[in-house]
Amino acid sequence: MLRRHLYKRILLVIAIALTVALTLADWRLVSRAATYPDAPIMAVEWYRPLAPVAGRYQTALPLATASPSPEFAEALQQVSEYAAARNSTGLIVMHQDAIVLEQYWQGYDQTSRFNAMSMSKSLVGLLIGQAIAAGSIPSLDEVAANYLPEWRQDERNQITLRDLLYMQSGLRNEDSTSSPLSDLVQLYVGSTVEKTALKVPSVKPPGQVFEYNNVNSQILAIVLQRATGMAYSDYLSARLWQPLAAQDAAVWLDRPNGMAKTFCCFFATARDWARVGQMLLHQGQFANTRIIAANWITEMLTPSPLEATFGKHIWVAARTPDHPNVDTAATVPFLAADTFLLDGRGLQRVFVVPSQSLVIVRIGEQPATWDDSVIPNRLVNSLEP
C-alpha cells in the first residue's frame, strides 16, 4: 500500500513538473509545433489566433477582352504547364491591367487564402512608407531606439530604420528550425514574438553586412505600432488593404490580442496579391487612386549598397545560384532589366515587369525544381518585338 501511494505521489510530482515545464517553455509553441501540418505554407485553418485585416472589396479585377497574339498565347500556355508541373496551386498573369491567365490546381480557387510567407515583409516596407508620409515616422535615418527603449542602453541604439529595411542591422540571425530555442522557431510558433524580437542581440555593427533576417521585419512592425499607436493589422487594413479594395485577409497573432507576425504569415488570395502587384506596377496607384507615394516606391526599389539584388524589403533583381540566402535562384538574369519581385518561402511570388506592363502571381508549395527566370522571361520574350 505504501509503495502504491509513493508511486502515485511520484507520478503527481512528474505531472506537475511537466505542466510547469510546458508553461515555462510556452505551451502554445509546444502545441503548434506538435500539430504543424504537412503542407504548412498553404494551410490556414490549423493556426490560432489570427487577426482580421479588413478589406473593402468592390469589383473584381478586369479580364482581358481581346485575344492575345499567337506568340503570347503560346507563352501563356507554356508558363501554365511549367507552374502546373511544379507543385503550384495558383497562377495569375496580368498584362496591360487585365487578367490574361488565371488557373488553380489542387483544390484551390479564386477565394482560397494562402500564407504569403516572406512576401509579407514587403507589406511592412510599404507601411513604413505610409507612416513616413503621415508624419508618424520622421525619417529612415532615425534610430529605431527612439521607439524601442529596450535598445537604448546597448549597441543596438545605433541601428536605423534604413538598416532594418536594407537587412543590414547586424542583429543575430539565428534561423535554425531544429532547435525550439532558436530565434526563428520562437518567432514563428511562439507566443511572445515582441519580447523575443526585442531580446535578439547585435552581433555586427549596423550598415556593414547584408544578411536577410526575419527579426528585422518584426522589429519594424513593432516600431510601426509604437509610432502610429495602431495595431499592425488595423494599420495594414486602413492604409493599404482597404484602399486596394481587396477582400478580407488575416495575419497570425502570437496570442489573443497579441502581436502580429509580420515577417511571414499573412493570408490573402492570389487575386489580392495581384492587386498589390498592380499598385507597384503603377508606382503606388491602383485603379487611378493614389495609395502609396511614388517616391516611396522608388525608395523601396533602390538597391542596397551592400546587396545589388535587394531594395528596402523587396527583391529588385534576379539572384544567381551562388547568391547567399536564397532557396531557389534564376539560372539567367531577367530579360527585362526593370523586373522586381516579392519572394516568399515555398516559392510564393509576385513578379512585376513595368516595361511590359506585366504582373505575375505564383502560389504553391516548394517543388523539386524551379527557375525564377523561366516564367517572366518566357512572357517577356513573347511580347518583345
Secondary structure, 3 states (H helix, E strand, C coil): CHHHHHHHHHHHHHHHHHHHHHHHCCHHHHHHHHCCCCCCCCCCCCCCCEEEECCCCCCCCCECCCCCCHHHHHHHHHHHHHHHCCCEEEEEEEECCEEEEEEECCCCCCCCEEECCCHHHHHHHHHHHHHHHCCCCCCCCCEHHHCCHHHCCCHHHHCEHHHHHCCCCCECCCCCCCCCCCHHHHHHHCCCHHHHHHHCCECCCCCCCCCCCHHHHHHHHHHHHHHHCCCHHHHHHHHHHCCCCCCCEEEEECCCCCCECCCCCEEEEHHHHHHHHHHHHCCCEECCEECCCHHHHHHHCCCCCCCCCECCCCECCCCCCCCCCCCCCCCCCCCCCCCEEEEECCCEEEEEEHHHCEEEEEEECCCCCCCCCHHHHHHHHHHCC
